[in-house]
Amino acid sequence: MSFESEKHADDYWKENLRMMLTLLCIWFAVSFGAGILFVEELNAIRLGGFKLGFWFAQQGSIYVFLALIVVYVVKMNKLDRKYNVHEDHEEPDEFEEALEEEFTH
């Protein structure tokens, strides 16, 4: 990874850490809050025949965690492109042309 300047590197890591902390707080709130702290209140609601607090403790927090992974990947790709440190340096058209040239000769 090569940054254009030291300021770019600092800004990149600040945004990266801010995003990770935000996603970890969401994960904590869902897994600990919905699965443990507010389980009695959530159990008054039913989801598919199961109490919502039980569902969050057993399934919901896992689904939220998987969704957070997808959000992290998408946001990190955008962040990498913003600071020009993404891994695929070629444009898609150039990549396709390079593949065609490689395999047609």
Biopython code that builds the backbone (N, CA, C, O; Angstrom):
import numpy as np
from Bio.PDB.StructureBuilder import StructureBuilder

atoms = [
    (1, "MET", "N", (0.844, -1.162, 0.000)),
    (1, "MET", "CA", (0.000, 0.000, 0.000)),
    (1, "MET", "C", (0.891, 1.228, 0.000)),
    (1, "MET", "O", (1.790, 1.366, 0.831)),
    (2, "SER", "N", (0.631, 2.100, -0.930)),
    (2, "SER", "CA", (1.439, 3.297, -1.043)),
    (2, "SER", "C", (0.530, 4.523, -1.030)),
    (2, "SER", "O", (-0.298, 4.705, -1.922)),
    (3, "PHE", "N", (0.692, 5.345, -0.022)),
    (3, "PHE", "CA", (-0.119, 6.548, 0.106)),
    (3, "PHE", "C", (0.582, 7.712, -0.568)),
    (3, "PHE", "O", (1.808, 7.740, -0.679)),
    (4, "GLU", "N", (-0.224, 8.683, -1.021)),
    (4, "GLU", "CA", (0.332, 9.849, -1.692)),
    (4, "GLU", "C", (1.105, 10.743, -0.728)),
    (4, "GLU", "O", (2.078, 11.391, -1.114)),
    (5, "SER", "N", (0.669, 10.772, 0.516)),
    (5, "SER", "CA", (1.351, 11.604, 1.515)),
    (5, "SER", "C", (1.096, 11.023, 2.902)),
    (5, "SER", "O", (0.272, 10.126, 3.080)),
    (6, "GLU", "N", (1.812, 11.551, 3.863)),
    (6, "GLU", "CA", (1.623, 11.123, 5.253)),
    (6, "GLU", "C", (0.228, 11.507, 5.748)),
    (6, "GLU", "O", (-0.388, 10.771, 6.519)),
    (7, "LYS", "N", (-0.266, 12.665, 5.301)),
    (7, "LYS", "CA", (-1.606, 13.107, 5.687)),
    (7, "LYS", "C", (-2.668, 12.155, 5.143)),
    (7, "LYS", "O", (-3.633, 11.830, 5.836)),
    (8, "HIS", "N", (-2.487, 11.708, 3.893)),
    (8, "HIS", "CA", (-3.421, 10.740, 3.321)),
    (8, "HIS", "C", (-3.445, 9.459, 4.156)),
    (8, "HIS", "O", (-4.513, 8.907, 4.419)),
    (9, "ALA", "N", (-2.291, 8.998, 4.565)),
    (9, "ALA", "CA", (-2.205, 7.781, 5.372)),
    (9, "ALA", "C", (-2.914, 7.971, 6.709)),
    (9, "ALA", "O", (-3.668, 7.100, 7.145)),
    (10, "ASP", "N", (-2.674, 9.107, 7.358)),
    (10, "ASP", "CA", (-3.336, 9.378, 8.640)),
    (10, "ASP", "C", (-4.850, 9.460, 8.491)),
    (10, "ASP", "O", (-5.592, 8.901, 9.299)),
    (11, "ASP", "N", (-5.302, 10.161, 7.454)),
    (11, "ASP", "CA", (-6.745, 10.292, 7.220)),
    (11, "ASP", "C", (-7.380, 8.937, 6.926)),
    (11, "ASP", "O", (-8.472, 8.630, 7.405)),
    (12, "TYR", "N", (-6.681, 8.134, 6.134)),
    (12, "TYR", "CA", (-7.171, 6.798, 5.789)),
    (12, "TYR", "C", (-7.369, 5.965, 7.058)),
    (12, "TYR", "O", (-8.422, 5.355, 7.242)),
    (13, "TRP", "N", (-6.359, 5.941, 7.929)),
    (13, "TRP", "CA", (-6.452, 5.108, 9.127)),
    (13, "TRP", "C", (-7.460, 5.648, 10.126)),
    (13, "TRP", "O", (-8.087, 4.876, 10.851)),
    (14, "LYS", "N", (-7.625, 6.974, 10.173)),
    (14, "LYS", "CA", (-8.657, 7.541, 11.057)),
    (14, "LYS", "C", (-10.046, 7.115, 10.594)),
    (14, "LYS", "O", (-10.883, 6.716, 11.404)),
    (15, "GLU", "N", (-10.289, 7.204, 9.275)),
    (15, "GLU", "CA", (-11.595, 6.784, 8.757)),
    (15, "GLU", "C", (-11.803, 5.287, 8.955)),
    (15, "GLU", "O", (-12.899, 4.848, 9.302)),
    (16, "ASN", "N", (-10.754, 4.512, 8.733)),
    (16, "ASN", "CA", (-10.828, 3.062, 8.912)),
    (16, "ASN", "C", (-11.172, 2.718, 10.357)),
    (16, "ASN", "O", (-12.073, 1.914, 10.597)),
    (17, "LEU", "N", (-10.486, 3.300, 11.305)),
    (17, "LEU", "CA", (-10.755, 3.019, 12.722)),
    (17, "LEU", "C", (-12.136, 3.487, 13.143)),
    (17, "LEU", "O", (-12.812, 2.806, 13.914)),
    (18, "ARG", "N", (-12.565, 4.647, 12.645)),
    (18, "ARG", "CA", (-13.896, 5.160, 12.973)),
    (18, "ARG", "C", (-14.965, 4.194, 12.469)),
    (18, "ARG", "O", (-15.932, 3.906, 13.175)),
    (19, "MET", "N", (-14.787, 3.698, 11.247)),
    (19, "MET", "CA", (-15.744, 2.759, 10.688)),
    (19, "MET", "C", (-15.748, 1.449, 11.479)),
    (19, "MET", "O", (-16.817, 0.920, 11.784)),
    (20, "MET", "N", (-14.578, 0.926, 11.813)),
    (20, "MET", "CA", (-14.512, -0.324, 12.584)),
    (20, "MET", "C", (-15.159, -0.163, 13.952)),
    (20, "MET", "O", (-15.895, -1.046, 14.392)),
    (21, "LEU", "N", (-14.898, 0.942, 14.628)),
    (21, "LEU", "CA", (-15.504, 1.166, 15.939)),
    (21, "LEU", "C", (-17.020, 1.264, 15.847)),
    (21, "LEU", "O", (-17.736, 0.738, 16.700)),
    (22, "THR", "N", (-17.505, 1.934, 14.815)),
    (22, "THR", "CA", (-18.948, 2.045, 14.618)),
    (22, "THR", "C", (-19.568, 0.669, 14.410)),
    (22, "THR", "O", (-20.577, 0.338, 15.032)),
    (23, "LEU", "N", (-18.965, -0.130, 13.534)),
    (23, "LEU", "CA", (-19.507, -1.461, 13.266)),
    (23, "LEU", "C", (-19.403, -2.368, 14.490)),
    (23, "LEU", "O", (-20.305, -3.166, 14.744)),
    (24, "LEU", "N", (-18.322, -2.256, 15.246)),
    (24, "LEU", "CA", (-18.187, -3.058, 16.464)),
    (24, "LEU", "C", (-19.211, -2.648, 17.525)),
    (24, "LEU", "O", (-19.714, -3.496, 18.261)),
    (25, "CYS", "N", (-19.517, -1.359, 17.604)),
    (25, "CYS", "CA", (-20.546, -0.900, 18.552)),
    (25, "CYS", "C", (-21.915, -1.448, 18.169)),
    (25, "CYS", "O", (-22.693, -1.848, 19.036)),
    (26, "ILE", "N", (-22.211, -1.466, 16.869)),
    (26, "ILE", "CA", (-23.479, -2.043, 16.409)),
    (26, "ILE", "C", (-23.525, -3.527, 16.757)),
    (26, "ILE", "O", (-24.528, -4.026, 17.268)),
    (27, "TRP", "N", (-22.427, -4.224, 16.472)),
    (27, "TRP", "CA", (-22.358, -5.660, 16.778)),
    (27, "TRP", "C", (-22.552, -5.905, 18.278)),
    (27, "TRP", "O", (-23.300, -6.802, 18.668)),
    (28, "PHE", "N", (-21.883, -5.114, 19.114)),
    (28, "PHE", "CA", (-22.003, -5.264, 20.562)),
    (28, "PHE", "C", (-23.433, -4.990, 21.025)),
    (28, "PHE", "O", (-23.986, -5.729, 21.839)),
    (29, "ALA", "N", (-24.023, -3.916, 20.492)),
    (29, "ALA", "CA", (-25.384, -3.563, 20.900)),
    (29, "ALA", "C", (-26.365, -4.678, 20.546)),
    (29, "ALA", "O", (-27.255, -5.002, 21.333)),
    (30, "VAL", "N", (-26.200, -5.258, 19.371)),
    (30, "VAL", "CA", (-27.123, -6.318, 18.952)),
    (30, "VAL", "C", (-26.866, -7.599, 19.730)),
    (30, "VAL", "O", (-27.800, -8.206, 20.253)),
    (31, "SER", "N", (-25.605, -8.014, 19.810)),
    (31, "SER", "CA", (-25.331, -9.306, 20.451)),
    (31, "SER", "C", (-25.502, -9.248, 21.965)),
    (31, "SER", "O", (-26.124, -10.135, 22.549)),
    (32, "PHE", "N", (-24.968, -8.232, 22.599)),
    (32, "PHE", "CA", (-25.050, -8.138, 24.050)),
    (32, "PHE", "C", (-26.371, -7.520, 24.488)),
    (32, "PHE", "O", (-27.028, -8.015, 25.404)),
    (33, "GLY", "N", (-26.755, -6.425, 23.816)),
    (33, "GLY", "CA", (-27.978, -5.724, 24.200)),
    (33, "GLY", "C", (-29.229, -6.526, 23.924)),
    (33, "GLY", "O", (-30.026, -6.778, 24.827)),
    (34, "ALA", "N", (-29.404, -6.937, 22.651)),
    (34, "ALA", "CA", (-30.632, -7.654, 22.282)),
    (34, "ALA", "C", (-30.617, -9.088, 22.790)),
    (34, "ALA", "O", (-31.674, -9.643, 23.093)),
    (35, "GLY", "N", (-29.450, -9.695, 22.886)),
    (35, "GLY", "CA", (-29.375, -11.094, 23.301)),
    (35, "GLY", "C", (-29.318, -11.300, 24.795)),
    (35, "GLY", "O", (-29.623, -12.392, 25.274)),
    (36, "ILE", "N", (-28.926, -10.255, 25.565)),
    (36, "ILE", "CA", (-28.763, -10.439, 27.013)),
    (36, "ILE", "C", (-29.508, -9.370, 27.810)),
    (36, "ILE", "O", (-30.365, -9.695, 28.631)),
    (37, "LEU", "N", (-29.185, -8.095, 27.572)),
    (37, "LEU", "CA", (-29.730, -7.014, 28.401)),
    (37, "LEU", "C", (-31.242, -6.813, 28.228)),
    (37, "LEU", "O", (-31.966, -6.670, 29.213)),
    (38, "PHE", "N", (-31.711, -6.801, 26.990)),
    (38, "PHE", "CA", (-33.118, -6.494, 26.726)),
    (38, "PHE", "C", (-33.912, -7.724, 26.322)),
    (38, "PHE", "O", (-34.949, -7.618, 25.668)),
    (39, "VAL", "N", (-33.418, -8.894, 26.716)),
    (39, "VAL", "CA", (-34.063, -10.136, 26.294)),
    (39, "VAL", "C", (-35.492, -10.246, 26.825)),
    (39, "VAL", "O", (-36.371, -10.721, 26.104)),
    (40, "GLU", "N", (-35.746, -9.827, 28.049)),
    (40, "GLU", "CA", (-37.102, -9.944, 28.621)),
    (40, "GLU", "C", (-38.090, -9.062, 27.869)),
    (40, "GLU", "O", (-39.206, -9.491, 27.574)),
    (41, "GLU", "N", (-37.688, -7.837, 27.557)),
    (41, "GLU", "CA", (-38.573, -6.938, 26.818)),
    (41, "GLU", "C", (-38.826, -7.462, 25.408)),
    (41, "GLU", "O", (-39.952, -7.416, 24.913)),
    (42, "LEU", "N", (-37.754, -7.969, 24.757)),
    (42, "LEU", "CA", (-37.890, -8.484, 23.397)),
    (42, "LEU", "C", (-38.663, -9.791, 23.336)),
    (42, "LEU", "O", (-39.253, -10.109, 22.304)),
    (43, "ASN", "N", (-38.669, -10.554, 24.426)),
    (43, "ASN", "CA", (-39.400, -11.818, 24.435)),
    (43, "ASN", "C", (-40.914, -11.617, 24.365)),
    (43, "ASN", "O", (-41.648, -12.562, 24.079)),
    (44, "ALA", "N", (-41.381, -10.410, 24.618)),
    (44, "ALA", "CA", (-42.809, -10.122, 24.488)),
    (44, "ALA", "C", (-43.232, -10.113, 23.021)),
    (44, "ALA", "O", (-44.422, -10.214, 22.721)),
    (45, "ILE", "N", (-42.277, -9.993, 22.112)),
    (45, "ILE", "CA", (-42.540, -9.973, 20.669)),
    (45, "ILE", "C", (-42.185, -11.350, 20.102)),
    (45, "ILE", "O", (-41.179, -11.945, 20.488)),
    (46, "ARG", "N", (-43.005, -11.844, 19.199)),
    (46, "ARG", "CA", (-42.745, -13.148, 18.585)),
    (46, "ARG", "C", (-42.328, -12.955, 17.131)),
    (46, "ARG", "O", (-42.854, -12.096, 16.424)),
    (47, "LEU", "N", (-41.364, -13.780, 16.700)),
    (47, "LEU", "CA", (-40.892, -13.776, 15.313)),
    (47, "LEU", "C", (-40.871, -15.213, 14.830)),
    (47, "LEU", "O", (-40.046, -16.009, 15.278)),
    (48, "GLY", "N", (-41.771, -15.551, 13.919)),
    (48, "GLY", "CA", (-41.836, -16.920, 13.411)),
    (48, "GLY", "C", (-42.137, -17.946, 14.489)),
    (48, "GLY", "O", (-41.692, -19.090, 14.396)),
    (49, "GLY", "N", (-42.877, -17.558, 15.497)),
    (49, "GLY", "CA", (-43.221, -18.478, 16.570)),
    (49, "GLY", "C", (-42.232, -18.491, 17.720)),
    (49, "GLY", "O", (-42.483, -19.122, 18.747)),
    (50, "PHE", "N", (-41.119, -17.806, 17.563)),
    (50, "PHE", "CA", (-40.102, -17.765, 18.617)),
    (50, "PHE", "C", (-40.094, -16.396, 19.283)),
    (50, "PHE", "O", (-40.422, -15.387, 18.659)),
    (51, "LYS", "N", (-39.724, -16.374, 20.532)),
    (51, "LYS", "CA", (-39.582, -15.100, 21.236)),
    (51, "LYS", "C", (-38.421, -14.330, 20.616)),
    (51, "LYS", "O", (-37.373, -14.908, 20.329)),
    (52, "LEU", "N", (-38.605, -13.035, 20.410)),
    (52, "LEU", "CA", (-37.600, -12.225, 19.707)),
    (52, "LEU", "C", (-36.271, -12.175, 20.456)),
    (52, "LEU", "O", (-35.218, -12.205, 19.820)),
    (53, "GLY", "N", (-36.287, -12.101, 21.772)),
    (53, "GLY", "CA", (-35.043, -12.095, 22.548)),
    (53, "GLY", "C", (-34.262, -13.383, 22.361)),
    (53, "GLY", "O", (-33.041, -13.365, 22.199)),
    (54, "PHE", "N", (-34.976, -14.500, 22.385)),
    (54, "PHE", "CA", (-34.343, -15.804, 22.139)),
    (54, "PHE", "C", (-33.789, -15.862, 20.727)),
    (54, "PHE", "O", (-32.677, -16.343, 20.512)),
    (55, "TRP", "N", (-34.572, -15.367, 19.751)),
    (55, "TRP", "CA", (-34.139, -15.385, 18.359)),
    (55, "TRP", "C", (-32.860, -14.583, 18.174)),
    (55, "TRP", "O", (-31.943, -15.038, 17.492)),
    (56, "PHE", "N", (-32.782, -13.383, 18.776)),
    (56, "PHE", "CA", (-31.565, -12.576, 18.666)),
    (56, "PHE", "C", (-30.378, -13.282, 19.310)),
    (56, "PHE", "O", (-29.269, -13.243, 18.777)),
    (57, "ALA", "N", (-30.597, -13.914, 20.432)),
    (57, "ALA", "CA", (-29.504, -14.601, 21.116)),
    (57, "ALA", "C", (-28.994, -15.782, 20.292)),
    (57, "ALA", "O", (-27.796, -16.064, 20.294)),
    (58, "GLN", "N", (-29.888, -16.472, 19.590)),
    (58, "GLN", "CA", (-29.498, -17.674, 18.865)),
    (58, "GLN", "C", (-29.176, -17.428, 17.397)),
    (58, "GLN", "O", (-28.234, -18.025, 16.874)),
    (59, "GLN", "N", (-29.925, -16.570, 16.718)),
    (59, "GLN", "CA", (-29.767, -16.397, 15.276)),
    (59, "GLN", "C", (-29.529, -14.960, 14.848)),
    (59, "GLN", "O", (-28.656, -14.693, 14.022)),
    (60, "GLY", "N", (-30.284, -14.049, 15.393)),
    (60, "GLY", "CA", (-30.275, -12.665, 14.933)),
    (60, "GLY", "C", (-28.918, -12.002, 15.003)),
    (60, "GLY", "O", (-28.525, -11.294, 14.076)),
    (61, "SER", "N", (-28.195, -12.219, 16.088)),
    (61, "SER", "CA", (-26.886, -11.584, 16.214)),
    (61, "SER", "C", (-25.906, -12.132, 15.181)),
    (61, "SER", "O", (-25.008, -11.413, 14.741)),
    (62, "ILE", "N", (-26.066, -13.388, 14.792)),
    (62, "ILE", "CA", (-25.210, -13.971, 13.751)),
    (62, "ILE", "C", (-25.524, -13.328, 12.405)),
    (62, "ILE", "O", (-24.608, -12.988, 11.655)),
    (63, "TYR", "N", (-26.807, -13.157, 12.090)),
    (63, "TYR", "CA", (-27.191, -12.514, 10.834)),
    (63, "TYR", "C", (-26.697, -11.077, 10.779)),
    (63, "TYR", "O", (-26.207, -10.618, 9.747)),
    (64, "VAL", "N", (-26.829, -10.376, 11.888)),
    (64, "VAL", "CA", (-26.341, -8.991, 11.935)),
    (64, "VAL", "C", (-24.831, -8.966, 11.747)),
    (64, "VAL", "O", (-24.312, -8.101, 11.041)),
    (65, "PHE", "N", (-24.118, -9.904, 12.368)),
    (65, "PHE", "CA", (-22.666, -9.973, 12.219)),
    (65, "PHE", "C", (-22.283, -10.210, 10.759)),
    (65, "PHE", "O", (-21.358, -9.570, 10.259)),
    (66, "LEU", "N", (-22.969, -11.110, 10.072)),
    (66, "LEU", "CA", (-22.689, -11.355, 8.660)),
    (66, "LEU", "C", (-22.991, -10.126, 7.812)),
    (66, "LEU", "O", (-22.244, -9.816, 6.884)),
    (67, "ALA", "N", (-24.075, -9.428, 8.120)),
    (67, "ALA", "CA", (-24.399, -8.193, 7.391)),
    (67, "ALA", "C", (-23.324, -7.134, 7.628)),
    (67, "ALA", "O", (-22.966, -6.396, 6.710)),
    (68, "LEU", "N", (-22.810, -7.056, 8.855)),
    (68, "LEU", "CA", (-21.753, -6.084, 9.151)),
    (68, "LEU", "C", (-20.470, -6.404, 8.386)),
    (68, "LEU", "O", (-19.737, -5.494, 8.000)),
    (69, "ILE", "N", (-20.197, -7.675, 8.166)),
    (69, "ILE", "CA", (-19.023, -8.048, 7.369)),
    (69, "ILE", "C", (-19.186, -7.545, 5.941)),
    (69, "ILE", "O", (-18.244, -7.007, 5.359)),
    (70, "VAL", "N", (-20.376, -7.718, 5.376)),
    (70, "VAL", "CA", (-20.639, -7.238, 4.016)),
    (70, "VAL", "C", (-20.509, -5.723, 3.956)),
    (70, "VAL", "O", (-19.895, -5.188, 3.033)),
    (71, "VAL", "N", (-21.078, -5.034, 4.927)),
    (71, "VAL", "CA", (-20.971, -3.569, 4.978)),
    (71, "VAL", "C", (-19.505, -3.147, 5.074)),
    (71, "VAL", "O", (-19.086, -2.204, 4.403)),
    (72, "TYR", "N", (-18.732, -3.836, 5.900)),
    (72, "TYR", "CA", (-17.310, -3.513, 6.058)),
    (72, "TYR", "C", (-16.555, -3.676, 4.743)),
    (72, "TYR", "O", (-15.751, -2.818, 4.378)),
    (73, "VAL", "N", (-16.807, -4.766, 4.034)),
    (73, "VAL", "CA", (-16.115, -5.004, 2.763)),
    (73, "VAL", "C", (-16.447, -3.908, 1.758)),
    (73, "VAL", "O", (-15.553, -3.369, 1.106)),
    (74, "VAL", "N", (-17.724, -3.578, 1.631)),
    (74, "VAL", "CA", (-18.143, -2.559, 0.673)),
    (74, "VAL", "C", (-17.541, -1.203, 1.034)),
    (74, "VAL", "O", (-17.000, -0.512, 0.171)),
    (75, "LYS", "N", (-17.634, -0.825, 2.298)),
    (75, "LYS", "CA", (-17.115, 0.478, 2.727)),
    (75, "LYS", "C", (-15.587, 0.540, 2.621)),
    (75, "LYS", "O", (-15.038, 1.586, 2.276)),
    (76, "MET", "N", (-14.900, -0.563, 2.913)),
    (76, "MET", "CA", (-13.432, -0.558, 2.796)),
    (76, "MET", "C", (-13.000, -0.437, 1.343)),
    (76, "MET", "O", (-12.015, 0.240, 1.049)),
    (77, "ASN", "N", (-13.719, -1.081, 0.428)),
    (77, "ASN", "CA", (-13.400, -0.928, -0.988)),
    (77, "ASN", "C", (-13.558, 0.518, -1.432)),
    (77, "ASN", "O", (-12.728, 1.036, -2.179)),
    (78, "LYS", "N", (-14.629, 1.176, -0.969)),
    (78, "LYS", "CA", (-14.826, 2.594, -1.285)),
    (78, "LYS", "C", (-13.721, 3.447, -0.676)),
    (78, "LYS", "O", (-13.212, 4.366, -1.319)),
    (79, "LEU", "N", (-13.350, 3.141, 0.566)),
    (79, "LEU", "CA", (-12.292, 3.893, 1.235)),
    (79, "LEU", "C", (-10.955, 3.699, 0.527)),
    (79, "LEU", "O", (-10.200, 4.654, 0.351)),
    (80, "ASP", "N", (-10.664, 2.475, 0.123)),
    (80, "ASP", "CA", (-9.421, 2.206, -0.599)),
    (80, "ASP", "C", (-9.370, 2.987, -1.910)),
    (80, "ASP", "O", (-8.326, 3.531, -2.271)),
    (81, "ARG", "N", (-10.486, 3.040, -2.613)),
    (81, "ARG", "CA", (-10.526, 3.795, -3.874)),
    (81, "ARG", "C", (-10.410, 5.297, -3.605)),
    (81, "ARG", "O", (-9.778, 6.018, -4.377)),
    (82, "LYS", "N", (-11.007, 5.760, -2.534)),
    (82, "LYS", "CA", (-10.940, 7.187, -2.200)),
    (82, "LYS", "C", (-9.498, 7.640, -1.997)),
    (82, "LYS", "O", (-9.117, 8.729, -2.426)),
    (83, "TYR", "N", (-8.704, 6.805, -1.345)),
    (83, "TYR", "CA", (-7.306, 7.150, -1.071)),
    (83, "TYR", "C", (-6.335, 6.504, -2.058)),
    (83, "TYR", "O", (-5.121, 6.542, -1.862)),
    (84, "ASN", "N", (-6.882, 5.911, -3.119)),
    (84, "ASN", "CA", (-6.100, 5.330, -4.204)),
    (84, "ASN", "C", (-5.107, 4.273, -3.705)),
    (84, "ASN", "O", (-3.943, 4.266, -4.104)),
    (85, "VAL", "N", (-5.578, 3.395, -2.839)),
    (85, "VAL", "CA", (-4.751, 2.285, -2.354)),
    (85, "VAL", "C", (-5.437, 0.939, -2.613)),
    (85, "VAL", "O", (-5.137, -0.061, -1.961)),
    (86, "HIS", "N", (-6.360, 0.937, -3.576)),
    (86, "HIS", "CA", (-7.062, -0.298, -3.895)),
    (86, "HIS", "C", (-6.125, -1.257, -4.614)),
    (86, "HIS", "O", (-5.105, -0.849, -5.169)),
    (87, "GLU", "N", (-6.480, -2.522, -4.597)),
    (87, "GLU", "CA", (-5.607, -3.563, -5.116)),
    (87, "GLU", "C", (-5.658, -3.699, -6.621)),
    (87, "GLU", "O", (-4.634, -3.989, -7.239)),
    (88, "ASP", "N", (-6.800, -3.503, -7.227)),
    (88, "ASP", "CA", (-6.907, -3.635, -8.679)),
    (88, "ASP", "C", (-6.614, -2.280, -9.320)),
    (88, "ASP", "O", (-7.481, -1.409, -9.390)),
    (89, "HIS", "N", (-5.393, -2.122, -9.779)),
    (89, "HIS", "CA", (-4.922, -0.832, -10.278)),
    (89, "HIS", "C", (-5.368, -0.553, -11.704)),
    (89, "HIS", "O", (-5.374, 0.598, -12.140)),
    (90, "GLU", "N", (-5.740, -1.594, -12.429)),
    (90, "GLU", "CA", (-6.167, -1.396, -13.802)),
    (90, "GLU", "C", (-7.663, -1.151, -13.852)),
    (90, "GLU", "O", (-8.420, -1.644, -13.015)),
    (91, "GLU", "N", (-8.074, -0.384, -14.847)),
    (91, "GLU", "CA", (-9.495, -0.181, -15.073)),
    (91, "GLU", "C", (-10.077, -1.476, -15.633)),
    (91, "GLU", "O", (-9.338, -2.254, -16.237)),
    (92, "PRO", "N", (-11.366, -1.735, -15.456)),
    (92, "PRO", "CA", (-11.953, -2.989, -15.947)),
    (92, "PRO", "C", (-11.744, -3.207, -17.446)),
    (92, "PRO", "O", (-11.455, -4.328, -17.864)),
    (93, "ASP", "N", (-11.884, -2.147, -18.272)),
    (93, "ASP", "CA", (-11.687, -2.299, -19.712)),
    (93, "ASP", "C", (-10.253, -2.699, -20.017)),
    (93, "ASP", "O", (-10.012, -3.580, -20.843)),
    (94, "GLU", "N", (-9.308, -2.059, -19.357)),
    (94, "GLU", "CA", (-7.900, -2.378, -19.565)),
    (94, "GLU", "C", (-7.607, -3.812, -19.141)),
    (94, "GLU", "O", (-6.815, -4.502, -19.783)),
    (95, "PHE", "N", (-8.236, -4.256, -18.075)),
    (95, "PHE", "CA", (-8.032, -5.617, -17.581)),
    (95, "PHE", "C", (-8.547, -6.628, -18.596)),
    (95, "PHE", "O", (-7.883, -7.624, -18.882)),
    (96, "GLU", "N", (-9.743, -6.365, -19.144)),
    (96, "GLU", "CA", (-10.300, -7.271, -20.144)),
    (96, "GLU", "C", (-9.432, -7.312, -21.389)),
    (96, "GLU", "O", (-9.208, -8.382, -21.956)),
    (97, "GLU", "N", (-8.941, -6.157, -21.819)),
    (97, "GLU", "CA", (-8.052, -6.110, -22.979)),
    (97, "GLU", "C", (-6.774, -6.879, -22.729)),
    (97, "GLU", "O", (-6.283, -7.578, -23.615)),
    (98, "ALA", "N", (-6.232, -6.758, -21.534)),
    (98, "ALA", "CA", (-5.004, -7.473, -21.193)),
    (98, "ALA", "C", (-5.250, -8.978, -21.194)),
    (98, "ALA", "O", (-4.401, -9.747, -21.645)),
    (99, "LEU", "N", (-6.414, -9.403, -20.689)),
    (99, "LEU", "CA", (-6.748, -10.829, -20.707)),
    (99, "LEU", "C", (-6.886, -11.350, -22.127)),
    (99, "LEU", "O", (-6.367, -12.416, -22.458)),
    (100, "GLU", "N", (-7.588, -10.596, -22.967)),
    (100, "GLU", "CA", (-7.763, -11.016, -24.355)),
    (100, "GLU", "C", (-6.424, -11.125, -25.060)),
    (100, "GLU", "O", (-6.176, -12.079, -25.798)),
    (101, "GLU", "N", (-5.557, -10.136, -24.827)),
    (101, "GLU", "CA", (-4.245, -10.153, -25.458)),
    (101, "GLU", "C", (-3.419, -11.337, -24.966)),
    (101, "GLU", "O", (-2.701, -11.962, -25.747)),
    (102, "GLU", "N", (-3.516, -11.637, -23.711)),
    (102, "GLU", "CA", (-2.750, -12.733, -23.132)),
    (102, "GLU", "C", (-3.169, -14.087, -23.693)),
    (102, "GLU", "O", (-2.324, -14.935, -23.980)),
    (103, "PHE", "N", (-4.477, -14.288, -23.847)),
    (103, "PHE", "CA", (-4.958, -15.606, -24.228)),
    (103, "PHE", "C", (-5.226, -15.770, -25.722)),
    (103, "PHE", "O", (-5.504, -16.886, -26.163)),
    (104, "THR", "N", (-5.156, -14.724, -26.501)),
    (104, "THR", "CA", (-5.366, -14.872, -27.938)),
    (104, "THR", "C", (-4.052, -15.017, -28.697)),
    (104, "THR", "O", (-4.067, -15.372, -29.876)),
    (105, "HIS", "N", (-2.936, -14.756, -28.066)),
    (105, "HIS", "CA", (-1.636, -14.866, -28.759)),
    (105, "HIS", "C", (-0.919, -16.125, -28.391)),
    (105, "HIS", "O", (0.182, -16.374, -28.882)),
]
sb = StructureBuilder()
sb.init_structure("model")
sb.init_model(0)
sb.init_chain("A")
sb.init_seg("    ")
for serial, (resi, resn, name, xyz) in enumerate(atoms, 1):
    if name == "N":
        sb.init_residue(resn, " ", resi, " ")
    sb.init_atom(name, np.array(xyz, "f"), 0.0, 1.0, " ", f" {name:<3s}", serial, name[0])
structure = sb.get_structure()
